[in-house]
Amino acid sequence: MDTEKDIKVMIVEDDDEIRELMHMIIGKSPGYDCVAAFRDCESALKPVTVELPEVVLMDIELPGMNGIEGIRKLKEKVPETDFIMLTIRDDDESVFESLKAGATGYLLKDTPPARLLEAIREVHEGGSPITPSVARRVTNSFHPQSVSPLSDRETEVLARLCEGEAYNTIAERFFISGHTVRAHIKNIYRKLQVNSRGEAVKTAIKDRLI
């Protein structure tokens, strides 16, 4: 008997049609439970400590408090919750500020429903889903600002993590084994003093390591 619990998801989105559509998609998908949906951050502040969602889908442009500030406020109340920014904005400032505020993932609103569900599970399992076009622009815009503790190969692997690539894809790209990829990632986590892929991506962006 499968006893795996549904992933508890909360939505903060001011467009009624989009919010209701996401609520329906998530709520009707096996393995997911849409516990609440709100049109602004202020309305979510108190219920978030009751519903205790594991993942929150957050828009940026909201009435009142914007989504970036909303993540900061909600993170104070539910620090273990993961946040995915789901927005139409793909400019560098929005991406960087969202990740600095505590977002673990960043997706555009044209993300297909199947990929959205996959991203929710990915972030729940320690990943950091980012829309590929945004990830490429982010990584291409970086230049190291200080001496990195990582080796050249570790830096290359970290860049691929920021692109959202799977371990087996990274192994194939560099003609190395999956075991070697995991060894590189273990070293990356140790050197950056992080414990997950999401934290490694955020550190790479914050410190411009790639």
C-alpha positions as CSV (number, residue, x, y, z in Angstrom):
1,M,0.0,0.0,0.0
2,D,1.4,3.4,-1.0
3,T,1.5,5.7,2.0
4,E,3.3,8.6,0.4
5,K,1.7,11.8,1.5
6,D,0.4,14.4,-1.0
7,I,2.5,17.5,-1.4
8,K,0.7,20.5,0.2
9,V,0.7,23.5,-2.1
10,M,-0.5,27.0,-1.6
11,I,-1.1,29.6,-4.4
12,V,-0.7,33.4,-4.2
13,E,-1.9,34.8,-7.5
14,D,-4.2,37.9,-8.1
15,D,-5.5,36.8,-11.6
16,D,-8.7,35.0,-10.7
17,E,-8.7,32.8,-13.8
18,I,-5.1,31.7,-13.5
19,R,-5.5,31.1,-9.7
20,E,-8.6,28.9,-10.1
21,L,-7.0,27.0,-13.0
22,M,-3.9,26.2,-11.0
23,H,-6.0,25.3,-8.0
24,M,-8.0,22.8,-10.2
25,I,-4.9,21.3,-11.9
26,I,-3.0,20.8,-8.6
27,G,-6.1,19.7,-6.6
28,K,-7.0,17.1,-9.1
29,S,-3.6,15.7,-9.7
30,P,-2.6,12.5,-7.7
31,G,0.2,13.2,-5.2
32,Y,-0.7,16.9,-4.7
33,D,-3.0,18.8,-2.4
34,C,-3.9,22.5,-3.0
35,V,-4.5,23.5,0.6
36,A,-5.3,27.2,-0.1
37,A,-5.2,30.0,-2.7
38,F,-5.1,33.7,-2.2
39,R,-5.1,36.8,-4.4
40,D,-2.5,38.7,-2.3
41,C,0.3,38.1,0.2
42,E,-1.4,39.9,3.1
43,S,-4.3,37.4,3.0
44,A,-1.8,34.5,3.1
45,L,0.2,35.6,6.1
46,K,-2.0,34.2,8.9
47,P,-3.3,31.1,7.1
48,V,0.2,29.9,6.1
49,T,1.0,29.0,9.7
50,V,-2.2,26.9,9.9
51,E,-2.1,25.2,6.5
52,L,1.7,24.8,6.6
53,P,2.2,24.3,2.9
54,E,5.3,22.5,1.7
55,V,5.5,24.5,-1.5
56,V,4.1,28.0,-2.4
57,L,3.5,29.2,-5.9
58,M,4.0,33.0,-5.8
59,D,3.4,35.7,-8.4
60,I,5.6,38.9,-8.3
61,E,3.1,41.5,-9.4
62,L,0.4,41.5,-6.7
63,P,-1.8,44.1,-5.2
64,G,-0.3,45.6,-2.1
65,M,2.8,43.7,-1.1
66,N,4.7,42.3,-4.1
67,G,5.7,38.6,-4.3
68,I,9.4,39.2,-3.5
69,E,8.6,41.0,-0.3
70,G,5.8,38.4,0.3
71,I,8.4,35.6,0.2
72,R,10.5,37.3,2.8
73,K,7.5,37.8,5.1
74,L,6.2,34.3,4.7
75,K,9.6,32.7,5.1
76,E,9.8,34.2,8.5
77,K,6.6,32.3,9.5
78,V,7.3,29.1,7.6
79,P,11.1,28.8,7.1
80,E,10.8,25.1,6.0
81,T,8.4,25.9,3.1
82,D,9.8,26.1,-0.4
83,F,8.7,28.9,-2.8
84,I,8.5,28.9,-6.5
85,M,8.1,32.2,-8.2
86,L,5.6,31.9,-11.1
87,T,5.5,35.0,-13.1
88,I,5.6,36.7,-16.5
89,R,8.7,38.7,-15.6
90,D,12.1,37.3,-16.8
91,D,14.4,40.3,-16.2
92,D,17.6,39.7,-14.3
93,E,16.6,41.9,-11.4
94,S,13.4,40.0,-10.8
95,V,15.2,36.7,-10.9
96,F,18.0,37.7,-8.6
97,E,15.8,39.5,-6.1
98,S,13.4,36.5,-5.9
99,L,16.2,34.1,-5.2
100,K,17.8,36.4,-2.7
101,A,14.4,36.7,-0.9
102,G,14.2,32.9,-0.6
103,A,12.6,31.5,-3.7
104,T,14.0,28.1,-4.6
105,G,12.5,28.0,-8.1
106,Y,11.7,30.5,-10.8
107,L,9.2,29.6,-13.6
108,L,7.4,31.6,-16.2
109,K,3.6,31.5,-16.5
110,D,3.7,29.8,-19.9
111,T,5.1,26.7,-18.1
112,P,3.0,23.7,-19.2
113,P,0.8,22.2,-16.4
114,A,2.8,18.9,-16.5
115,R,6.1,20.7,-16.0
116,L,4.6,22.8,-13.2
117,L,3.6,19.7,-11.3
118,E,7.1,18.2,-12.0
119,A,8.7,21.4,-10.7
120,I,6.6,21.3,-7.5
121,R,7.8,17.8,-6.8
122,E,11.4,18.7,-7.8
123,V,11.6,21.5,-5.3
124,H,10.0,19.4,-2.7
125,E,12.7,16.8,-3.2
126,G,15.5,19.4,-2.9
127,G,15.8,20.7,-6.5
128,S,15.8,24.2,-7.9
129,P,13.6,24.3,-11.0
130,I,14.2,27.4,-13.2
131,T,12.7,28.0,-16.7
132,P,15.5,27.0,-19.1
133,S,15.5,30.4,-20.9
134,V,15.9,32.2,-17.6
135,A,18.5,29.8,-16.4
136,R,20.6,30.4,-19.5
137,R,20.4,34.1,-19.2
138,V,21.3,34.0,-15.6
139,T,24.4,31.8,-16.0
140,N,25.5,33.7,-19.1
141,S,25.4,37.0,-17.2
142,F,27.7,35.9,-14.4
143,H,31.4,36.6,-14.0
144,P,33.3,35.5,-10.9
145,Q,33.6,38.4,-8.5
146,S,36.1,36.7,-6.2
147,V,38.3,33.7,-6.0
148,S,36.1,30.6,-6.1
149,P,36.7,27.7,-3.7
150,L,35.6,25.3,-6.5
151,S,37.7,23.6,-9.1
152,D,37.1,24.2,-12.8
153,R,35.2,21.0,-13.2
154,E,33.2,21.7,-10.0
155,T,32.3,25.1,-11.4
156,E,31.2,23.5,-14.7
157,V,29.0,21.0,-12.8
158,L,27.5,23.8,-10.7
159,A,26.7,25.8,-13.8
160,R,24.8,22.8,-15.1
161,L,22.9,22.5,-11.8
162,C,21.9,26.1,-12.2
163,E,20.6,25.2,-15.7
164,G,18.4,22.5,-14.0
165,E,20.1,19.6,-15.7
166,A,19.7,16.1,-14.2
167,Y,22.7,14.2,-12.8
168,N,22.7,11.7,-15.7
169,T,22.6,14.5,-18.2
170,I,25.6,16.1,-16.6
171,A,27.5,12.8,-16.6
172,E,26.8,12.4,-20.4
173,R,27.8,16.0,-21.1
174,F,31.2,15.6,-19.5
175,F,31.7,11.9,-20.4
176,I,32.0,10.9,-16.7
177,S,30.2,8.4,-14.5
178,G,27.2,9.2,-12.3
179,H,29.4,8.3,-9.3
180,T,31.9,11.0,-10.4
181,V,29.1,13.6,-10.8
182,R,27.8,12.8,-7.3
183,A,31.4,13.1,-5.9
184,H,31.7,16.5,-7.5
185,I,28.4,17.6,-6.1
186,K,29.3,16.4,-2.6
187,N,32.5,18.5,-2.8
188,I,30.5,21.5,-4.1
189,Y,28.1,21.2,-1.1
190,R,31.0,20.9,1.3
191,K,33.0,23.8,-0.1
192,L,29.9,26.1,-0.3
193,Q,28.7,24.9,3.1
194,V,25.2,24.0,1.7
195,N,23.0,20.9,2.0
196,S,20.9,20.9,-1.1
197,R,20.9,21.7,-4.8
198,G,18.6,24.7,-4.2
199,E,21.0,26.2,-1.7
200,A,24.0,25.6,-4.0
201,V,22.2,27.4,-6.9
202,K,21.2,30.3,-4.7
203,T,24.8,30.6,-3.4
204,A,26.2,30.5,-7.0
205,I,23.9,33.3,-7.9
206,K,24.5,35.4,-4.8
207,D,28.3,35.0,-4.9
208,R,28.6,34.9,-8.7
209,L,30.6,31.8,-8.7
210,I,29.8,30.8,-12.3
